[in-house]
C-alpha cells in the first residue's frame, strides 16, 4: 500500500465490485482503472449494476485515476503510448467478465 492512498482506493474499488454476479449482459459494465502516463486507463474492471452502486464505483474509479495521474507526474514515470481499448463486459455463467472488444452502445 502506498503512502498516498492509491492502494486503499484500489482495494475499496475491488471490494465494492466483489464478485460481479449477473443475470444479463445489461447488468455488466467495465470500469477504467488508473491512468497511464501517455493517457488512457491502465486496465478495466468488470462490475455488476445488480450488486454495485454505479455512482459509488465510478467516483472511486475517478479518484484512483487522479491518484495515479499525480503519482505518474511526481515520479516522472514513462510508459508505452499504446491505448487500451475497453473490452466491455458480458454476463457469462452468472458473472460479469471482460468482453471481447469495444463496448457497444447500450
Secondary structure, 3 states (H helix, E strand, C coil): CCCCCHHHHHHHHHHHHCCCECCCHHHEEEEEECCCCCCCCCEEEEEECCCCCHHHHHHHHHHHHHHHHHHHHHHCCCCCCCCCCCCCEEEECCEEEECCCCCCCC
